[in-house]
């Protein structure tokens, strides 16, 4: 039996999530890049709550490797931990939503 290629290496996170600070009403974007496409069971969470694609929460994927989450029109209660999971791979970062301070 002749094998044409060795077993494909498992995907790894090339670039993980980065913590983000934004003001109320702004958008917060998180990006995670995987070493190669085809990883199953991709999911985003905010403080343990699964996120789904809708008008406020935009979830996208480019080339099967670059996964992006954009939270639009954020409020103070959106502050928390954003988690990306793709199969066994996990990356997390903090989202801090700051209120607009009154002008001095």
N, CA, C and O atoms as a GROMACS GRO file, in nm:
protein
  416
    1UNK      N    1   0.086  -0.119   0.000
    1UNK     CA    2   0.000   0.000   0.000
    1UNK      C    3   0.090   0.124   0.000
    1UNK      O    4   0.178   0.138   0.084
    2UNK      N    5   0.065   0.211  -0.094
    2UNK     CA    6   0.145   0.333  -0.107
    2UNK      C    7   0.061   0.453  -0.067
    2UNK      O    8  -0.046   0.476  -0.123
    3UNK      N    9   0.109   0.529   0.029
    3UNK     CA   10   0.039   0.650   0.071
    3UNK      C   11   0.101   0.769   0.001
    3UNK      O   12   0.223   0.785  -0.001
    4UNK      N   13   0.016   0.852  -0.056
    4UNK     CA   14   0.065   0.968  -0.132
    4UNK      C   15   0.115   1.079  -0.041
    4UNK      O   16   0.203   1.157  -0.079
    5UNK      N   17   0.060   1.087   0.078
    5UNK     CA   18   0.102   1.195   0.169
    5UNK      C   19   0.090   1.147   0.312
    5UNK      O   20   0.015   1.055   0.344
    6UNK      N   21   0.165   1.210   0.397
    6UNK     CA   22   0.157   1.179   0.539
    6UNK      C   23   0.025   1.231   0.593
    6UNK      O   24  -0.041   1.314   0.530
    7UNK      N   25  -0.013   1.183   0.708
    7UNK     CA   26  -0.137   1.230   0.770
    7UNK      C   27  -0.130   1.382   0.787
    7UNK      O   28  -0.030   1.436   0.835
    8UNK      N   29  -0.238   1.447   0.747
    8UNK     CA   30  -0.238   1.594   0.753
    8UNK      C   31  -0.225   1.641   0.898
    8UNK      O   32  -0.292   1.590   0.988
    9UNK      N   33  -0.139   1.738   0.918
    9UNK     CA   34  -0.119   1.792   1.052
    9UNK      C   35  -0.247   1.860   1.101
    9UNK      O   36  -0.322   1.918   1.022
   10UNK      N   37  -0.270   1.854   1.231
   10UNK     CA   38  -0.387   1.919   1.288
   10UNK      C   39  -0.373   2.071   1.275
   10UNK      O   40  -0.263   2.125   1.280
   11UNK      N   41  -0.486   2.137   1.257
   11UNK     CA   42  -0.486   2.283   1.247
   11UNK      C   43  -0.441   2.343   1.380
   11UNK      O   44  -0.465   2.286   1.487
   12UNK      N   45  -0.377   2.457   1.371
   12UNK     CA   46  -0.339   2.532   1.490
   12UNK      C   47  -0.383   2.677   1.472
   12UNK      O   48  -0.411   2.720   1.360
   13UNK      N   49  -0.390   2.751   1.582
   13UNK     CA   50  -0.424   2.892   1.575
   13UNK      C   51  -0.298   2.970   1.540
   13UNK      O   52  -0.201   2.969   1.615
   14UNK      N   53  -0.300   3.037   1.425
   14UNK     CA   54  -0.186   3.117   1.379
   14UNK      C   55  -0.188   3.253   1.447
   14UNK      O   56  -0.084   3.303   1.491
   15UNK      N   57  -0.307   3.312   1.456
   15UNK     CA   58  -0.323   3.443   1.518
   15UNK      C   59  -0.451   3.441   1.601
   15UNK      O   60  -0.560   3.427   1.546
   16UNK      N   61  -0.437   3.453   1.732
   16UNK     CA   62  -0.552   3.444   1.822
   16UNK      C   63  -0.624   3.576   1.841
   16UNK      O   64  -0.585   3.679   1.786
   17UNK      N   65  -0.729   3.570   1.921
   17UNK     CA   66  -0.808   3.690   1.950
   17UNK      C   67  -0.725   3.789   2.031
   17UNK      O   68  -0.637   3.751   2.107
   18UNK      N   69  -0.756   3.918   2.012
   18UNK     CA   70  -0.690   4.024   2.089
   18UNK      C   71  -0.795   4.101   2.167
   18UNK      O   72  -0.903   4.132   2.115
   19UNK      N   73  -0.764   4.133   2.292
   19UNK     CA   74  -0.857   4.209   2.375
   19UNK      C   75  -0.881   4.346   2.312
   19UNK      O   76  -0.790   4.406   2.254
   20UNK      N   77  -1.005   4.394   2.326
   20UNK     CA   78  -1.046   4.516   2.258
   20UNK      C   79  -1.123   4.606   2.353
   20UNK      O   80  -1.208   4.560   2.430
   21UNK      N   81  -1.093   4.736   2.348
   21UNK     CA   82  -1.169   4.838   2.422
   21UNK      C   83  -1.242   4.926   2.322
   21UNK      O   84  -1.181   4.978   2.228
   22UNK      N   85  -1.373   4.942   2.341
   22UNK     CA   86  -1.451   5.031   2.254
   22UNK      C   87  -1.547   5.112   2.340
   22UNK      O   88  -1.569   5.082   2.457
   23UNK      N   89  -1.602   5.216   2.279
   23UNK     CA   90  -1.702   5.297   2.348
   23UNK      C   91  -1.842   5.247   2.315
   23UNK      O   92  -1.864   5.182   2.213
   24UNK      N   93  -1.937   5.277   2.404
   24UNK     CA   94  -2.077   5.242   2.382
   24UNK      C   95  -2.120   5.290   2.243
   24UNK      O   96  -2.088   5.402   2.202
   25UNK      N   97  -2.192   5.205   2.170
   25UNK     CA   98  -2.242   5.241   2.038
   25UNK      C   99  -2.147   5.209   1.924
   25UNK      O  100  -2.187   5.213   1.807
   26UNK      N  101  -2.021   5.177   1.956
   26UNK     CA  102  -1.925   5.142   1.852
   26UNK      C  103  -1.934   4.992   1.820
   26UNK      O  104  -2.013   4.919   1.880
   27UNK      N  105  -1.852   4.949   1.724
   27UNK     CA  106  -1.843   4.808   1.688
   27UNK      C  107  -1.711   4.752   1.741
   27UNK      O  108  -1.610   4.822   1.744
   28UNK      N  109  -1.715   4.626   1.781
   28UNK     CA  110  -1.594   4.556   1.826
   28UNK      C  111  -1.573   4.436   1.735
   28UNK      O  112  -1.665   4.357   1.713
   29UNK      N  113  -1.451   4.422   1.681
   29UNK     CA  114  -1.422   4.312   1.590
   29UNK      C  115  -1.311   4.224   1.646
   29UNK      O  116  -1.208   4.272   1.693
   30UNK      N  117  -1.334   4.094   1.640
   30UNK     CA  118  -1.238   3.994   1.685
   30UNK      C  119  -1.208   3.900   1.569
   30UNK      O  120  -1.299   3.857   1.499
   31UNK      N  121  -1.080   3.868   1.548
   31UNK     CA  122  -1.040   3.781   1.437
   31UNK      C  123  -0.948   3.672   1.488
   31UNK      O  124  -0.859   3.696   1.570
   32UNK      N  125  -0.971   3.550   1.439
   32UNK     CA  126  -0.886   3.437   1.472
   32UNK      C  127  -0.847   3.368   1.341
   32UNK      O  128  -0.933   3.334   1.260
   33UNK      N  129  -0.717   3.348   1.321
   33UNK     CA  130  -0.669   3.284   1.198
   33UNK      C  131  -0.617   3.144   1.228
   33UNK      O  132  -0.536   3.124   1.319
   34UNK      N  133  -0.666   3.046   1.151
   34UNK     CA  134  -0.624   2.907   1.166
   34UNK      C  135  -0.520   2.873   1.060
   34UNK      O  136  -0.512   2.940   0.957
   35UNK      N  137  -0.440   2.771   1.085
   35UNK     CA  138  -0.333   2.733   0.993
   35UNK      C  139  -0.386   2.678   0.861
   35UNK      O  140  -0.323   2.695   0.757
   36UNK      N  141  -0.502   2.612   0.864
   36UNK     CA  142  -0.562   2.566   0.739
   36UNK      C  143  -0.712   2.546   0.755
   36UNK      O  144  -0.761   2.532   0.867
   37UNK      N  145  -0.786   2.544   0.644
   37UNK     CA  146  -0.932   2.535   0.647
   37UNK      C  147  -0.980   2.395   0.681
   37UNK      O  148  -0.902   2.300   0.692
   38UNK      N  149  -1.111   2.384   0.698
   38UNK     CA  150  -1.173   2.253   0.717
   38UNK      C  151  -1.196   2.213   0.861
   38UNK      O  152  -1.242   2.102   0.887
   39UNK      N  153  -1.166   2.302   0.956
   39UNK     CA  154  -1.189   2.269   1.097
   39UNK      C  155  -1.340   2.275   1.123
   39UNK      O  156  -1.406   2.372   1.086
   40UNK      N  157  -1.392   2.171   1.186
   40UNK     CA  158  -1.536   2.161   1.211
   40UNK      C  159  -1.574   2.222   1.346
   40UNK      O  160  -1.488   2.252   1.430
   41UNK      N  161  -1.705   2.239   1.364
   41UNK     CA  162  -1.761   2.285   1.492
   41UNK      C  163  -1.705   2.420   1.536
   41UNK      O  164  -1.657   2.434   1.648
   42UNK      N  165  -1.712   2.519   1.446
   42UNK     CA  166  -1.667   2.654   1.479
   42UNK      C  167  -1.779   2.726   1.554
   42UNK      O  168  -1.895   2.722   1.511
   43UNK      N  169  -1.746   2.790   1.665
   43UNK     CA  170  -1.847   2.859   1.746
   43UNK      C  171  -1.783   2.978   1.817
   43UNK      O  172  -1.667   2.974   1.857
   44UNK      N  173  -1.862   3.085   1.833
   44UNK     CA  174  -1.822   3.203   1.909
   44UNK      C  175  -1.910   3.214   2.033
   44UNK      O  176  -2.027   3.177   2.030
   45UNK      N  177  -1.852   3.264   2.142
   45UNK     CA  178  -1.927   3.287   2.266
   45UNK      C  179  -1.893   3.424   2.322
   45UNK      O  180  -1.784   3.478   2.300
   46UNK      N  181  -1.988   3.480   2.397
   46UNK     CA  182  -1.964   3.600   2.479
   46UNK      C  183  -2.005   3.563   2.620
   46UNK      O  184  -2.122   3.540   2.648
   47UNK      N  185  -1.907   3.558   2.710
   47UNK     CA  186  -1.930   3.518   2.850
   47UNK      C  187  -2.008   3.387   2.860
   47UNK      O  188  -2.099   3.375   2.942
   48UNK      N  189  -1.971   3.289   2.778
   48UNK     CA  190  -2.032   3.157   2.787
   48UNK      C  191  -2.162   3.140   2.711
   48UNK      O  192  -2.217   3.030   2.706
   49UNK      N  193  -2.214   3.249   2.651
   49UNK     CA  194  -2.338   3.241   2.573
   49UNK      C  195  -2.303   3.228   2.425
   49UNK      O  196  -2.232   3.313   2.372
   50UNK      N  197  -2.352   3.124   2.358
   50UNK     CA  198  -2.323   3.108   2.215
   50UNK      C  199  -2.376   3.226   2.134
   50UNK      O  200  -2.487   3.274   2.159
   51UNK      N  201  -2.298   3.272   2.037
   51UNK     CA  202  -2.339   3.383   1.950
   51UNK      C  203  -2.381   3.329   1.814
   51UNK      O  204  -2.327   3.230   1.765
   52UNK      N  205  -2.480   3.396   1.753
   52UNK     CA  206  -2.530   3.355   1.622
   52UNK      C  207  -2.532   3.476   1.529
   52UNK      O  208  -2.545   3.590   1.574
   53UNK      N  209  -2.519   3.450   1.401
   53UNK     CA  210  -2.515   3.557   1.300
   53UNK      C  211  -2.651   3.627   1.293
   53UNK      O  212  -2.752   3.563   1.268
   54UNK      N  213  -2.653   3.760   1.315
   54UNK     CA  214  -2.776   3.839   1.301
   54UNK      C  215  -2.736   3.984   1.276
   54UNK      O  216  -2.620   4.011   1.243
   55UNK      N  217  -2.829   4.077   1.289
   55UNK     CA  218  -2.799   4.217   1.259
   55UNK      C  219  -2.695   4.278   1.353
   55UNK      O  220  -2.615   4.362   1.312
   56UNK      N  221  -2.696   4.235   1.478
   56UNK     CA  222  -2.605   4.291   1.578
   56UNK      C  223  -2.473   4.214   1.583
   56UNK      O  224  -2.367   4.272   1.607
   57UNK      N  225  -2.481   4.085   1.560
   57UNK     CA  226  -2.364   3.997   1.567
   57UNK      C  227  -2.332   3.944   1.428
   57UNK      O  228  -2.407   3.864   1.373
   58UNK      N  229  -2.220   3.990   1.371
   58UNK     CA  230  -2.181   3.945   1.237
   58UNK      C  231  -2.068   3.843   1.249
   58UNK      O  232  -1.961   3.873   1.302
   59UNK      N  233  -2.094   3.722   1.200
   59UNK     CA  234  -1.994   3.616   1.202
   59UNK      C  235  -1.958   3.583   1.057
   59UNK      O  236  -2.045   3.553   0.976
   60UNK      N  237  -1.829   3.589   1.026
   60UNK     CA  238  -1.788   3.561   0.888
   60UNK      C  239  -1.663   3.475   0.886
   60UNK      O  240  -1.594   3.457   0.987
   61UNK      N  241  -1.636   3.420   0.767
   61UNK     CA  242  -1.522   3.331   0.748
   61UNK      C  243  -1.462   3.361   0.612
   61UNK      O  244  -1.535   3.377   0.514
   62UNK      N  245  -1.330   3.369   0.604
   62UNK     CA  246  -1.261   3.396   0.478
   62UNK      C  247  -1.164   3.283   0.451
   62UNK      O  248  -1.079   3.252   0.535
   63UNK      N  249  -1.175   3.221   0.336
   63UNK     CA  250  -1.086   3.111   0.294
   63UNK      C  251  -1.088   2.993   0.392
   63UNK      O  252  -0.996   2.910   0.391
   64UNK      N  253  -1.192   2.984   0.475
   64UNK     CA  254  -1.200   2.875   0.571
   64UNK      C  255  -1.098   2.883   0.684
   64UNK      O  256  -1.095   2.796   0.771
   65UNK      N  257  -1.015   2.987   0.683
   65UNK     CA  258  -0.907   2.999   0.782
   65UNK      C  259  -0.922   3.119   0.873
   65UNK      O  260  -0.888   3.113   0.991
   66UNK      N  261  -0.974   3.230   0.818
   66UNK     CA  262  -0.984   3.354   0.895
   66UNK      C  263  -1.129   3.372   0.940
   66UNK      O  264  -1.219   3.393   0.858
   67UNK      N  265  -1.149   3.363   1.070
   67UNK     CA  266  -1.283   3.372   1.128
   67UNK      C  267  -1.296   3.506   1.200
   67UNK      O  268  -1.210   3.542   1.280
   68UNK      N  269  -1.405   3.578   1.171
   68UNK     CA  270  -1.423   3.713   1.225
   68UNK      C  271  -1.559   3.726   1.292
   68UNK      O  272  -1.661   3.680   1.240
   69UNK      N  273  -1.559   3.790   1.408
   69UNK     CA  274  -1.680   3.824   1.481
   69UNK      C  275  -1.684   3.975   1.496
   69UNK      O  276  -1.588   4.034   1.544
   70UNK      N  277  -1.795   4.038   1.455
   70UNK     CA  278  -1.814   4.181   1.478
   70UNK      C  279  -1.941   4.200   1.559
   70UNK      O  280  -2.049   4.155   1.520
   71UNK      N  281  -1.927   4.267   1.673
   71UNK     CA  282  -2.042   4.302   1.757
   71UNK      C  283  -2.072   4.449   1.732
   71UNK      O  284  -1.989   4.535   1.760
   72UNK      N  285  -2.190   4.477   1.677
   72UNK     CA  286  -2.228   4.613   1.642
   72UNK      C  287  -2.306   4.680   1.754
   72UNK      O  288  -2.377   4.615   1.830
   73UNK      N  289  -2.292   4.814   1.762
   73UNK     CA  290  -2.371   4.895   1.856
   73UNK      C  291  -2.364   4.838   1.998
   73UNK      O  292  -2.467   4.813   2.061
   74UNK      N  293  -2.242   4.818   2.047
   74UNK     CA  294  -2.225   4.755   2.177
   74UNK      C  295  -2.273   4.844   2.292
   74UNK      O  296  -2.274   4.966   2.281
   75UNK      N  297  -2.311   4.779   2.401
   75UNK     CA  298  -2.354   4.849   2.522
   75UNK      C  299  -2.264   4.802   2.637
   75UNK      O  300  -2.191   4.704   2.622
   76UNK      N  301  -2.271   4.871   2.750
   76UNK     CA  302  -2.185   4.837   2.864
   76UNK      C  303  -2.201   4.691   2.905
   76UNK      O  304  -2.104   4.626   2.944
   77UNK      N  305  -2.324   4.638   2.898
   77UNK     CA  306  -2.346   4.499   2.940
   77UNK      C  307  -2.284   4.397   2.846
   77UNK      O  308  -2.282   4.278   2.877
   78UNK      N  309  -2.231   4.442   2.730
   78UNK     CA  310  -2.163   4.350   2.638
   78UNK      C  311  -2.019   4.323   2.681
   78UNK      O  312  -1.954   4.234   2.625
   79UNK      N  313  -1.968   4.398   2.779
   79UNK     CA  314  -1.832   4.373   2.828
   79UNK      C  315  -1.822   4.230   2.879
   79UNK      O  316  -1.914   4.180   2.944
   80UNK      N  317  -1.710   4.165   2.849
   80UNK     CA  318  -1.692   4.028   2.897
   80UNK      C  319  -1.585   3.957   2.818
   80UNK      O  320  -1.500   4.020   2.754
   81UNK      N  321  -1.589   3.825   2.822
   81UNK     CA  322  -1.489   3.743   2.754
   81UNK      C  323  -1.547   3.686   2.625
   81UNK      O  324  -1.648   3.617   2.626
   82UNK      N  325  -1.480   3.717   2.514
   82UNK     CA  326  -1.517   3.661   2.384
   82UNK      C  327  -1.432   3.536   2.363
   82UNK      O  328  -1.310   3.540   2.381
   83UNK      N  329  -1.496   3.426   2.324
   83UNK     CA  330  -1.425   3.301   2.302
   83UNK      C  331  -1.456   3.247   2.164
   83UNK      O  332  -1.571   3.244   2.121
   84UNK      N  333  -1.350   3.205   2.094
   84UNK     CA  334  -1.363   3.139   1.963
   84UNK      C  335  -1.320   2.994   1.982
   84UNK      O  336  -1.216   2.966   2.043
   85UNK      N  337  -1.401   2.903   1.929
   85UNK     CA  338  -1.365   2.762   1.938
   85UNK      C  339  -1.383   2.697   1.802
   85UNK      O  340  -1.486   2.714   1.737
   86UNK      N  341  -1.282   2.623   1.759
   86UNK     CA  342  -1.288   2.547   1.633
   86UNK      C  343  -1.236   2.408   1.665
   86UNK      O  344  -1.116   2.387   1.676
   87UNK      N  345  -1.328   2.313   1.679
   87UNK     CA  346  -1.287   2.179   1.721
   87UNK      C  347  -1.221   2.189   1.857
   87UNK      O  348  -1.280   2.242   1.950
   88UNK      N  349  -1.097   2.137   1.871
   88UNK     CA  350  -1.029   2.141   2.001
   88UNK      C  351  -0.956   2.273   2.028
   88UNK      O  352  -0.901   2.293   2.136
   89UNK      N  353  -0.955   2.364   1.929
   89UNK     CA  354  -0.880   2.489   1.943
   89UNK      C  355  -0.965   2.596   2.009
   89UNK      O  356  -1.082   2.613   1.975
   90UNK      N  357  -0.906   2.669   2.103
   90UNK     CA  358  -0.979   2.775   2.173
   90UNK      C  359  -0.891   2.900   2.184
   90UNK      O  360  -0.772   2.890   2.216
   91UNK      N  361  -0.951   3.016   2.159
   91UNK     CA  362  -0.883   3.144   2.182
   91UNK      C  363  -0.984   3.236   2.249
   91UNK      O  364  -1.101   3.240   2.210
   92UNK      N  365  -0.939   3.312   2.349
   92UNK     CA  366  -1.027   3.404   2.420
   92UNK      C  367  -0.962   3.540   2.434
   92UNK      O  368  -0.839   3.553   2.432
   93UNK      N  369  -1.046   3.642   2.448
   93UNK     CA  370  -0.998   3.779   2.469
   93UNK      C  371  -1.106   3.857   2.542
   93UNK      O  372  -1.223   3.818   2.544
   94UNK      N  373  -1.067   3.967   2.602
   94UNK     CA  374  -1.161   4.051   2.677
   94UNK      C  375  -1.218   4.161   2.588
   94UNK      O  376  -1.148   4.220   2.505
   95UNK      N  377  -1.346   4.187   2.607
   95UNK     CA  378  -1.412   4.303   2.546
   95UNK      C  379  -1.449   4.397   2.659
   95UNK      O  380  -1.520   4.360   2.752
   96UNK      N  381  -1.400   4.521   2.650
   96UNK     CA  382  -1.435   4.624   2.748
   96UNK      C  383  -1.508   4.734   2.675
   96UNK      O  384  -1.453   4.800   2.587
   97UNK      N  385  -1.636   4.754   2.714
   97UNK     CA  386  -1.716   4.862   2.655
   97UNK      C  387  -1.717   4.977   2.754
   97UNK      O  388  -1.763   4.963   2.867
   98UNK      N  389  -1.665   5.092   2.709
   98UNK     CA  390  -1.653   5.209   2.796
   98UNK      C  391  -1.767   5.306   2.770
   98UNK      O  392  -1.804   5.330   2.655
   99UNK      N  393  -1.822   5.360   2.878
   99UNK     CA  394  -1.923   5.463   2.864
   99UNK      C  395  -1.858   5.592   2.817
   99UNK      O  396  -1.738   5.613   2.836
  100UNK      N  397  -1.937   5.677   2.757
  100UNK     CA  398  -1.884   5.806   2.710
  100UNK      C  399  -1.884   5.903   2.828
  100UNK      O  400  -1.989   5.933   2.885
  101UNK      N  401  -1.766   5.951   2.863
  101UNK     CA  402  -1.757   6.040   2.978
  101UNK      C  403  -1.803   6.181   2.938
  101UNK      O  404  -1.780   6.224   2.826
  102UNK      N  405  -1.868   6.252   3.030
  102UNK     CA  406  -1.913   6.388   3.000
  102UNK      C  407  -1.793   6.480   2.977
  102UNK      O  408  -1.687   6.461   3.035
  103UNK      N  409  -1.813   6.578   2.893
  103UNK     CA  410  -1.705   6.673   2.864
  103UNK      C  411  -1.674   6.755   2.988
  103UNK      O  412  -1.764   6.796   3.061
  104UNK      N  413  -1.547   6.779   3.011
  104UNK     CA  414  -1.505   6.854   3.130
  104UNK      C  415  -1.538   7.001   3.112
  104UNK      O  416  -1.511   7.082   3.201
   0.00000   0.00000   0.00000
